Amino acid sequence: MRILIAAWLWKFVVFFKPFHLGISLRFRQLVNAVIWKMKKSSSDEPVVFVQVAAYNAEETINDCLESLLTQTYRHWIAVIVDDGSVDDTADLCQFFCERDSRFVLLKHRKNGGLNHARNTALAHARKHLGWDVMAVLDSDDVANPNWLEAGVRGINLGALGVRCLNGRYNWDLSQHRYNYMSCAQTFFLRSVLDALGGYRLAPFTEDHDMMERLEKLTSLSGGFLLTTPIQVQKMRFHDRNLSVTEIIKPERIKARIECEEMARFARNGDDLKVECHAFPYQVVIS
């Protein structure tokens, strides 16, 4: 008899625990959505600050920026950082700035790397722009029209961050290979970024490191993260991707492990915050 009772209890725990966790999460989403609506009127939608880091991206930057103009969600502003390009990247970006006032172009005097470009965009946005949520679009990727809408929907449900399901494609985007969850293309609530600071100057893993700190901060604060159930970005898979460059692969693995260890042993939110170092830049068009 005891064995039958134990088996029944085990079945209850195993098969019903996810159901109860789902109810708990949905309840928190509902509460946070109500609080968000109380803070913001229905006509005052969140403004999304999109950062675009570009280096010698003349072949892909047009597709990237055009995809922002096709977004179904219209409340955004994009800060493009030309990271010392020696091709026509800056001129192509300047064309978009003249075409739509939501684009801002910053230019590094010399190449500083992705982490510096991300921090430059973030520092400029904090100082000069009004926004509520940050998102990332890389210069060789293309956003689906529903990208920003999907991210904002998750933020409006009370999530501290929203991770995106992205598709890997070949160079001309004609062949879809697979989907995966990316660290870089994550939506961050501005208050979360204020708590985390900027991007750590970790080699090759600045996005992974930011995600590790976001997950730790979420755990410490009792909040939650969401993911998009459908693909919202197309990412080119090519031999210039940092994630597939064989020469730096061992260094990437080492740096990623170090970032994970630092985030894992953080005792509180203050331990996760890093100072935002902006690279010297000049405003080209704003």
N, C-alpha and C positions, 0 to 999 in steps of 0.2 A: 504493500500500500504506500509506504514511504517513497519507494522507488517511483511509483506512478505519479505521486504528488510532485516529487523533485523534477521528474521529466516534464510535467505540465508547466511548472514554474519556469524551467529553463526555456521551454518553447515560448512562453509569454515574454520573457526578457529578450530573447534573440529576435523574435519576429515583430514585436511591438515597440521596442525601443526606438528604432528609426521613426516610427509614426509619431511618437510623443515628442521626439526632438524636432520633427518637422512642424508640429503645432507650436512648440516654444519659439522657433525661429520666426514663424509667420506672425505670432503675437508681437514679438519685438519689432518686426517690420512694420506692423500696423501702428504701434505706439509711436515709433520714430517718424513715420510718415505724417501722423497727425501733428506731432511737435514741429516738423519741418514746415507744414502748411500754416501753422500758427505764427511762425517766424516770418514767413514770406507770403505775400498776397498771391492770388492766383495769376495775376498779370505780371508778376515779378519772377520770371523763370531764372534758374541758375545760369550764370554766365560761365562758359567753359573756356579756359585758357589752354590753347593747344600749342605745344612747343614742337618746333621742327628744326632739328640740327642737320646741317647740310655741309658736305665737303666734297668738292669736285663732282657734283651731282647733276650736271647739265643734261644728262641722258634721261633722268627720271623725275626731276623736280617738277616739271610741268604736270605730269600725271598726278603726282602727289598733291599739289596745291589745287588743281582742278577738282579733285575729289572732295576737298573741303567746300568748294562752292556748290556742290550738289547735295550737301547734307540736308536732310529733312528737318533737323533741329537748327535753328538760325541764330541762336544766342551764343556766339562764340567770337573769340579774337585769337589770332594766330601770331606767335612770335617766332620768326625765322632767324636762326643764327647761322650766318655763313662763316664757317670755321676756317678762314684763311684760304679759300679756294683760289686756284690759279687758272680756272676755266671760266666759262660764262655763267656760272651759277648765280652770282650776285645780280647780274643784269636781268636774268630771267625772273628772279624773285622781285626785283624792283618793278618789273612790269605788273606783277600781281598786286603790289602795294598801290600802284597808280590806278589799278582797275577796281580795287575794293579796299575801303578804309579799315576793314577789320584785320588786314595784314600789317604787321610791323616787321621791318628788316633791321637786324643788327649785324655788324661785320667785325669779326676778329681780325686784328692786324696781322696775326700769324696763326698757324694751326696749333690748337691747344689740346685737341682730343675731345672725345664725346662727353666725358664727365664735365669738363670745363664749359662746353657748349650748353649742356643741360643747365648748369648752375647760372650761366649768364642769362639765359632765357628766364629762369625762375627769379633771379634777383631783379631783373628789369620789370617783370610782371608785378612783383611785390611792391616795388617802389612807384610805378607809374600807372598801373592798370587796376580796374575794378573787376574782380572775378570771384567765383565761388568754388570751382572745380578745376583741376588740372588733368590734361590728357596728353599723350605723346603720339605723334605721327612721324615716323622716320622718312627721310627724303627719298628712299627707294621703294617705299610702300604706297599702297592705294587704299583709302578708306571706302568701305561700302556706304551708300547713302544713309543707312540706318545706324551708323557707328555711334555718333554722339547721342542720338535719341536713346539707344540701348543703355549707354553708360549713365546718362542722366536719370533714366527710369530707376536704375538700381540705387543711385544716390538718394533719390526722392523717397525710396523705401527705408532710408535710414542707414544704409551701408557706409562704412568708413572708406571703402574702396571697392572698385569693380574691376575684376580681371576679364580680359577679352579672349574669346576663342578666335584665333587667327588661322588663315589658310596659307600654307606654303605653296608657292607657284614657281614655275621656271621664269627666266628673265623677261620674256615678253608677256607674261601672265596668261598664256594660252593653255597651260596644262596645270591642273590642280593636283598636288601630290598628297598632302595630308593636312589635317587640322591639329593645332596644339594650343595650349595655354601659354601665353607669353608673359614675361615679367615686365617688359618695357611698356607695353601698351595698356597700362593700368590707369583707371580713373582714381584720383586722389581728392578727397575733400580738403579744402584749404586749411581748415583747422588741424587736420592730420599733418599736412606739410609743415605748418607752423611748429608742431610738436616734434617733427623729425628733423627739421632744418633742411639742408640741401643734400646734394649727392656726394657721397664719400668719394675721395679720389683714389678709389680702388681700381687697379688695372683690369680692364676688360669686363668688369662685373658690376659696374655702377647700378644698373637696373636690377640685377639679382639682389644686390645688397639692399637697395631701397625696399624691395619686396620683403626680404627677410625682416627688416625693421618694422615694416607695416604690419606683418603678421604678428610679430611680438607685441607691438603696441596695441593691436586689436585684442589680443589675449589679455593683456594687462588691464585694459579699459572695460572689458566685458562687452565689447561691440562685436560686429560681424562683418564679413566680406561676402560679396556675391560674384558670380561669374555669368557671362553672357551665354545663353544656350545655343546661339547661332553664330556663324562666322560673321565678323564685322570688319575685318581688314584682310587685304591680300598682301602677302610679303614675298618679295623676290628672294629666291634661294640661288645664290651664286658664289663663285670662289672668292669674292671680296667680303663676304659676310664674316664678321669677327668670330661668329660662333662655329665656323667650319674651317678656319685657317689653321692648318696643321702645325705651323711653326709655333703658334702661341697657345696651342691647346693645353699642354702641361701647365703653363702659367695660369691659364684660365681656371683649371681645376683647383690649383693651389689657392688662388685668390678667392674662389667661390667658397672653399672650405673655411678659409679664414673669416670671411664675411658671416657665414652661418654660425661659426663659433662665437663671434662677438655679439651677434644678435641673441643667440641662445642663452648666454650667461648675463645678459642685461638684467638688472634688478628692478628697474622702473623706467618710465618713459624718458626721464632725464638722461639715462645712460644710453639711450638710442639716438639722441639728438646730436647732429654734427653741424658745424659751421658751414654756411654756404659761401664758397669762394668763387667769385665771378672773375673770369679772365678779362684783361683789358680789351675794350671794344669801342667802336664808334657807331652811333646811330646813323644809318644811311637814309632810311625813310621811316617816318612814324606818323 
